[in-house]
Amino acid sequence: MPTCEVYLIRHGETEWSRTGQHTGTTDLPLTPRGEDDARLLSPVLARHGYVLVLTSPLQRARRTCELAGLGAQASVDADLMEWNYGEYEGLTTEQIQAVRPGWMLFRDGCPGGESPEQIAARVDRVIAKVKAAAGPAALFAHGHVFRVFAARWLALAPAAGAHFLLETATLSVLSTDHAIPAIKRWNVPLPPATS
């Protein structure tokens, strides 16, 4: 069985990612730093020939994809949307836990938003598309949906996504080893821009 590789590219910085606010369906643009970081992805991603490029419909992911040089090849996939945080949209974890002590996104989901099982169902559909592709895939999306993606890639429950920290403008690579799902690289930062 051929090796299946999927490159997960988390979007660049936004105002809310910088402040730690949960940004699900709010369609924020990249900050200037987020745009600069996305441009740094271009030479890294250009080394690979992708047969499938998918992006979340939210502008922070689509713009990262464009600046990384894969916009013309990309298709929008609504299953890559970030978690719908419902009543917790725009709040930090500390603000949420002040009213709901012990809350954990990957276990509890969000009132008025999505449950971990709903995210897992979306992610599983994307994984099926990636596995059906005849070569490497590149996905542009968001931190929490990608953390669940990694868990589901490894056939773990969505709650396992809590164990995979993921910064903005990072590259992660999931693969297989003798048909066993594996993480090849995770949360790899980009080299700093040279002036």
C-alpha positions as CSV (number, residue, x, y, z in Angstrom):
1,M,0.0,0.0,0.0
2,P,1.5,3.4,-0.9
3,T,2.3,5.9,1.8
4,C,-0.5,8.5,2.3
5,E,0.8,11.9,3.3
6,V,-1.3,14.9,4.3
7,Y,0.2,18.3,5.0
8,L,-1.8,20.3,7.6
9,I,-1.2,24.1,7.4
10,R,-2.7,26.1,10.2
11,H,-3.6,29.7,9.1
12,G,-1.5,32.7,10.0
13,E,-2.1,34.9,13.0
14,T,-5.3,36.9,13.5
15,E,-6.2,39.4,16.1
16,W,-8.1,36.8,18.1
17,S,-5.5,34.0,17.8
18,R,-3.0,36.5,19.2
19,T,-5.3,37.2,22.2
20,G,-6.4,33.6,22.7
21,Q,-10.0,34.2,21.9
22,H,-12.0,31.2,20.4
23,T,-12.4,32.0,16.8
24,G,-14.8,29.6,15.1
25,T,-17.2,31.1,12.6
26,T,-16.2,34.7,13.0
27,D,-14.4,35.5,9.7
28,L,-11.4,37.5,10.7
29,P,-8.6,38.5,8.4
30,L,-4.9,37.7,8.9
31,T,-2.8,40.3,10.7
32,P,0.2,41.7,8.7
33,R,2.3,39.3,10.6
34,G,-0.1,36.5,9.7
35,E,0.3,37.4,6.0
36,D,4.1,37.5,6.3
37,D,4.2,34.1,7.9
38,A,1.9,32.7,5.3
39,R,4.3,33.9,2.5
40,L,7.1,32.0,4.2
41,L,5.2,28.7,3.5
42,S,5.5,29.1,-0.2
43,P,9.0,27.8,-0.7
44,V,8.4,25.0,1.8
45,L,5.2,23.8,0.1
46,A,6.5,24.3,-3.4
47,R,8.8,21.3,-3.0
48,H,5.8,18.9,-3.1
49,G,3.4,18.0,-5.8
50,Y,-0.1,17.9,-4.2
51,V,-2.9,16.0,-5.9
52,L,-5.4,17.4,-3.5
53,V,-5.5,20.9,-1.9
54,L,-8.4,21.8,0.3
55,T,-9.1,24.9,2.3
56,S,-11.6,26.0,4.9
57,P,-14.0,28.6,3.5
58,L,-13.0,31.1,6.2
59,Q,-10.8,33.9,4.9
60,R,-7.9,33.4,7.3
61,A,-7.4,29.9,5.9
62,R,-8.1,30.8,2.2
63,R,-5.7,33.8,2.4
64,T,-3.0,31.6,4.0
65,C,-3.5,29.2,1.1
66,E,-3.2,32.0,-1.5
67,L,-0.1,33.5,0.0
68,A,1.5,30.1,0.3
69,G,1.1,29.7,-3.4
70,L,-1.6,27.0,-3.6
71,G,-4.7,29.1,-4.0
72,A,-5.2,28.4,-7.7
73,Q,-5.1,24.6,-7.0
74,A,-7.4,24.7,-3.9
75,S,-11.0,23.7,-3.4
76,V,-13.1,25.0,-0.6
77,D,-14.3,22.3,1.8
78,A,-16.8,23.3,4.5
79,D,-15.8,20.3,6.6
80,L,-12.6,22.1,7.3
81,M,-14.4,25.0,9.1
82,E,-13.2,25.7,12.6
83,W,-15.2,24.4,15.5
84,N,-18.5,26.2,16.0
85,Y,-18.0,27.6,19.5
86,G,-21.6,28.8,19.8
87,E,-22.0,30.8,23.0
88,Y,-18.3,30.6,23.6
89,E,-17.3,32.4,20.3
90,G,-14.9,35.2,21.0
91,L,-14.2,34.1,24.6
92,T,-10.9,32.9,26.1
93,T,-10.6,29.6,27.9
94,E,-10.2,31.5,31.2
95,Q,-13.4,33.5,30.6
96,I,-15.3,30.3,29.8
97,Q,-13.9,28.4,32.8
98,A,-14.9,31.3,35.1
99,V,-18.6,30.5,34.4
100,R,-18.1,26.7,33.7
101,P,-15.2,25.4,35.9
102,G,-13.4,22.4,34.4
103,W,-14.7,23.0,30.9
104,M,-12.6,21.3,28.2
105,L,-13.5,21.9,24.5
106,F,-12.5,18.4,23.3
107,R,-14.6,16.7,25.9
108,D,-17.5,19.1,26.4
109,G,-18.1,20.9,23.1
110,C,-19.9,24.2,23.2
111,P,-23.5,25.2,24.1
112,G,-25.2,26.4,20.9
113,G,-22.2,25.1,18.9
114,E,-20.7,21.8,18.0
115,S,-20.0,18.7,20.0
116,P,-16.8,16.7,19.7
117,E,-18.7,14.0,17.8
118,Q,-19.9,16.5,15.2
119,I,-16.4,17.7,14.6
120,A,-15.2,14.1,14.3
121,A,-17.8,13.4,11.7
122,R,-16.6,16.3,9.6
123,V,-13.0,15.4,10.0
124,D,-13.7,11.8,9.1
125,R,-15.2,12.9,5.8
126,V,-12.0,14.9,4.9
127,I,-9.8,12.0,5.9
128,A,-11.7,9.8,3.5
129,K,-11.1,12.3,0.7
130,V,-7.4,12.4,1.5
131,K,-7.1,8.6,1.6
132,A,-8.9,8.4,-1.8
133,A,-6.4,10.8,-3.4
134,A,-3.6,9.3,-5.4
135,G,-0.8,11.3,-3.8
136,P,0.0,13.9,-1.2
137,A,-2.7,16.4,0.0
138,A,-2.4,19.9,1.5
139,L,-5.1,21.2,3.9
140,F,-5.4,24.8,5.1
141,A,-7.6,25.2,8.2
142,H,-7.6,25.9,11.9
143,G,-6.1,24.8,15.2
144,H,-8.9,22.9,16.9
145,V,-10.3,21.2,13.8
146,F,-6.7,20.1,12.9
147,R,-6.1,18.8,16.5
148,V,-9.2,16.6,16.1
149,F,-8.0,15.6,12.6
150,A,-4.7,14.3,14.1
151,A,-6.6,12.3,16.7
152,R,-9.0,10.8,14.1
153,W,-6.1,10.1,11.7
154,L,-4.6,7.9,14.5
155,A,-8.1,6.3,15.1
156,L,-8.4,8.0,18.5
157,A,-11.5,9.6,20.0
158,P,-11.9,13.4,19.2
159,A,-11.1,14.1,22.9
160,A,-7.5,13.0,22.1
161,G,-7.1,16.3,20.2
162,A,-6.4,18.0,23.5
163,H,-2.9,16.4,23.4
164,F,-1.9,18.0,20.1
165,L,-0.9,21.7,20.6
166,L,-0.9,23.7,17.4
167,E,0.4,27.2,16.8
168,T,-0.6,29.5,14.0
169,A,1.3,29.4,10.6
170,T,2.8,25.9,11.3
171,L,3.2,22.8,9.2
172,S,2.3,19.3,10.3
173,V,2.6,16.1,8.3
174,L,0.5,13.0,8.9
175,S,1.5,9.9,7.1
176,T,1.4,6.1,7.3
177,D,4.1,3.6,8.2
178,H,3.4,0.2,6.7
179,A,-0.3,1.2,6.4
180,I,-0.4,2.3,10.1
181,P,-1.4,5.9,10.5
182,A,1.4,8.0,12.0
183,I,2.5,11.6,12.7
184,K,5.6,12.4,10.7
185,R,5.9,16.0,11.9
186,W,3.9,18.2,14.2
187,N,3.6,21.9,14.9
188,V,6.7,22.8,12.9
189,P,7.4,26.5,13.0
190,L,8.5,28.3,9.9
191,P,12.0,29.8,9.7
192,P,11.9,33.5,10.6
193,A,11.8,36.0,7.7
194,T,15.1,37.4,6.7
195,S,15.4,41.2,6.3
